[in-house]
Amino acid sequence: MKELLLLKSDRKAVSICSWTDLNQYQLMDARKAHKASSSSSPSSSSSPSSSSKRWEYQVFLSFRGEDTRKGFTGHLHAALSNAGIRTFLDDNELKRAEFIKTQLEQAIDGSMISIIVFSKSYADSSWCLDELVKIMECRDKLGQQVIPLFYNVDASDVRKQTGSFAQAFEKHEAGICEGKHEKEKVQRWRNALTQAANLCGEDLKNAAGNEVEFIKKILRVVNNLVNRNYQLDIEHLVGITSRLNDVVRMIDIENSGSKDVVRMIGILGMGGIGKTTLAKTIYNKFERIFEGRRSFLENVREVSANQRSNGLVGLQEQLLNDILKGEGIKVGSVAKGIDMIRERLCCKRALVIIDDADDLQQLKAIAGARDWFGPGSRIVITTRNKHLLEQVGVDSTYMAQAMNEKEALELFSRHAFKRGDPDQEYLDLSNFVIRYCRGLPLALEVVGSFLIKRSTAEWENHLEKLKISPDGDIQKTLKISFDGLPDDRMRKIFLDISCFFIGYDKDYVTQILDGCGFHATIGIRVLIERCLVTVSEQNRLMMHDLLRDMGREIVHKNAHGHPEKFSRLWKREDVTDVLNDESGTDEIEGVAIDLDFDVDSDLDSTRFSAQAFTKMKKLRLLHLSGVELTGEYKDFPKKLMWLSWHFFPLESLPDDFPMQPKLVALDLHHSKLKIVWKDCKLHQNLKILDLSGSYQLTKSPDFSKLPNLEELILQYCESLSEVHSSIGDLGRLSLVNLQYCKNLQDLPLNFYKSKSIETLILNGCSRFRELGDGLGDMVSLTILEADKTFIRQIPSSIVKLKKLRILSLSGENFEIPSFTPFVTCCWLGLTEDAIPKDLCSLISLEHLRLQSNYFCSLPSLAGLSKLKVLYLNACRELLAIPDLPTNLHVLKAICCPKLETIPDFSKMWNMRELYLSDSFKLTEVPGLDKSLNSMTRIHMEGCTNLTADFRNNILQRWTSCGFGGIYLNGNYDIPEWFKFVNDVDNIVFFEVPQRIMGRDLKGLTICFVYSSGRRRWSHWHYQEFEDSQDGPIGIIVRNLTKQTALHTKIAFASLKSSSEPEDDSGESEEPEDDSGEPEEPEDDYLWQGQLSNDVLRLQGGERVCILVRPDDVDLVRVKKTGVHLKWDKVMKENMDNPDPHLYDWETNGDFSGGVDDSISRNRENKGRKSKRRRIGSFDYV
């Protein structure tokens, strides 16, 4: 098989082919075309090529009718027509009376390929010779393909006009004398014959006279030429290569093992994400492999619903005509079409692309089964509906990806500026568009096309409009998915999520919306399948910004812009207006307002009358934060399903607060409650009660009126000393979180009779003395955490807990009778006495907690291949950490004062978090610099013996590639390379420069030096570091130009005295130095980390304030603060697409949703971590 370089008449190399059947034609054609082009006039050299012209016919047949019409040419024409190739034949296309020169020339002009059948008497016909001259002219001027066939004649006779051709020209030259022909015309005939014969053609003699094989070979050549020139039009392909390669691997066409199987591939994604463009690219790529048997069924959803286009019948007819190369195939009905597809395509190897399918009936009519198509066929389906792909059982699914920032800017620029990058004066405005569109190609194209050739003032005006009201064309496409939802309940679920629940735990939201009668379990699943909602690794509901805006715009339009008639209120100004004016109506179903982080608000701006809610008879969802309601509650709405009131200001629920018979979730985070209610009313449907952080609460409520309670969260209720005995009667209770209830000493005995409780969290209950003997009767218990309690002995019945998968116990003298029941545990926390010798036999172990032990060494842990998290905190005698499995994600070895040796980290590429604080003898971590790219958090403060080279190297390398924080103790100043520095305080002001040397702002590096009051601070450190993502220092980024703010908390590790034991009262003892020397003066500490501009959204010229704000200024003092701007690709790649929901945004006070922290990351680990529902409570690393 030869390889050759094809040349077009524009003298450019266009492709390299290895098609055996085309070699001889294209090589000769290429050389001739190049030669002709070199000598042609400027007008001819600029003629359109065959690949760009739209042809009326694909083949023109030139032949001598007397010789071959009823034989060879007739058979060739039939074969071409049966293959679906549009072929011109004189008696088929022109009636004899119309057979005139002009029409003949038009047919030749409009044909992609001319096939000349040279037979013995071809040259006898002046008509044939005129055709030939015209054909050769079109070849030179239009780049048409010419295929000469020698049918029972020698090519040399045609070339030299000898033999029968010599006899013919004797007659023609005699005609010159008789005045029938011009001499110049006869010479043109001769030249045309010579040129045509010089082209490499096919001779019947080479097929041993077998006309059938001769025609098959010609058909292959024509098919390849036709298919090489048929491509779907695709404009502005950007970033397609990597996406195409991913799908090509799924199509798996080259694998010898899959060449004879039929594969179905799905391309899934939200509207406007680029599914159709990717499908068209696939169609064009595989033109040769399927020998022209391809069909692209575009916009199936719309076409199937359009009766004018014959709906599904029309699609079936297109499929049959495309694959069978027929014209005018009719099927009559869907049922008949199914039969015809199944019967006629079952032996045809084909590529079928079904674009934008949304219903199973469409696929049943077009590609109901793999055996409808021949071996090696590939069916590609693009859709917004994941469940549809599951129904048909695709072999693989490609999830279409949004564009990254670079790709988005290029695509936008091609539409807005007709080139790959923006004009310099439009750069900042273009970057705003990129952030607004969030990588959605449709949005980039629509906005770019609208802004082309407009002034910067017009751009600014339009972009301001987009902030308020989304683009209609974008919304129209996105809304197709919303309108296509099966029923109004699912549409209501979508609107509730878009307005209130972005960032909340999926299971938590499901329970609330199930209580609304929306059947949210299946409803949210459908939203996920339709690409309207996604679920993060932490089980949180997420949504593309433009989909969120679409949902909110639907609410806005349905009320014609009148807030008092909105079905859902989330914008602060709308909520405050409606509440202040008491203008609410019964149209309102949900209200959310956050005021607790508004530092500019005065007390009066957070107070409203309870009467403002009186007219909201249909109110289902209510979230208040930092709000005080005055007056009577007797007319308060009685149909609430969700009441979330953070910082509830009263000591008990008001006596006149009406019973809420439908209430599903009651969340009173950080309330001032002393008792929940004086007279408990029946709450038949209440499933979730969250009183976290209610520091004054001393007793739990009576649960007898809460028969269906499933989740009880009382974490950080530090004054709580009694849990009501009625808790043992709750037959549906599955989660009990009592974390850091420091005054709680025990639980009612009947608590241990529960058959439903799956998760029990007692971490930090420092006075809690014992678990009841009935623990083993809690047959559903899956998670038991009791770290840092006063428990000294575990009841022997614990071995009966067959379902236990997570066990964490820290204390002294634990005795576990047998380790056998815990072989399948994936999370294990133990003290020294309970550590088994055959630890590596626990092959399912994923989390291992061995903190607060006194062993000197441990056996190798490298055999625990599934281990992801290892805790060795406060192991005060530990000298060395053994070899670790390379899959480890988190290592915590805080306050191990004798630790000297750490294993080599050069191959710990999966390591995300490393905590080694207060390991005083540690000098370095070998190979750590090789693993920095995967790190998100490093804590090494208090490691006073680290070598200077190691310390400075890690700090510099972390700065350049890390997303997160690192802080080391010592006398540090803000590094010199920080541009904006305040040497005396905790606040920095700066103005964002315009682009620097064409580079974009990628983010901010923030650094500060702080000191702390050691005794109280250290206890807080150890506690928070161990058990939550929260921390005592917040970072606030205020955009003073846009009047927006971002809040985030940062988590800290312990200081030197963090490991002090607690006495029986739960209070920390004063630490003592091992040497007996007086305690050293406090060190200053340095923290450094990055924030991505994908979240901050800072633009050139904007004024910004960075504030580092401790929760308790008496405990923490920030001494110095610095900010460094990171440009272009300096920051780590994983900063390019951070999760914006890890931050708490305030944009003119609008409610932005949040993260449900009372429910754990998933049902299996439910309640393990202390999480607050506000987005801003999460550490941003």
Summary of the structure (lengths in Angstrom):
residues: 1181
radius of gyration: 38.5
end to end distance: 57.0
largest distance: 132.5
contacts: 3985
relative contact order: 0.05
helix: 35%
strand: 18%
